[in-house]
């Protein structure tokens, strides 16, 4: 199933979603209102290769908890993302069993390319 994990209150996520011509079949999940499940984060990890690749080191809580000075394991990254939505690097697109993580220009262009190919 094609899906987008995003935050409705994030202006960057909303701008990117407006910029894309997503098919109606793509499911949007606002991660603040509908928390990420263990199976969802595990699916994302399988596609991306690691929990760390899904983790946002820009999150306010990352700084508040001084996590940059801790040696975080893959289990730590997984548990933190499950604990609070802010730790997920957003948006996350799963399209045609491929994952696209974050809001970089290159990532958004890759999503556009994937959408145009199918």
C-alpha positions, 0 to 999 in steps of 0.5 A: 500500500502506498502511504505518506506519514506526515504532520498536518501542523508542519508547513513543510509537509503541507507544502510538499503534499500540495506540490505533488500530484498524489493519486487518490490511492495513496493513504495519508497518515497524520502521525500526530493524530494516528501514532505510528505502530510497531509494524509500520516502523518496522516496515519503514526500517526494512525499506530504509535499512535502519531506524537511524535513517528514519530519525530526525536529529532536528527534533526539539526533543532531541536537543532538549534531552541532549541525545546528541551526547548519547550513543544511541542504538538502533533499538533506541532510535526505534523506541524514540520514534514510537514514543514521540512523532517528532522523532520521525524525519518527515514526510516519509513516502512509501511508493511502489515498495520504495521509501523516501524519507525527509523534506530535502529537495532531492528527496521530493524530486525523487518522489515526483519521479517515482509518481511520474513513472507509475 
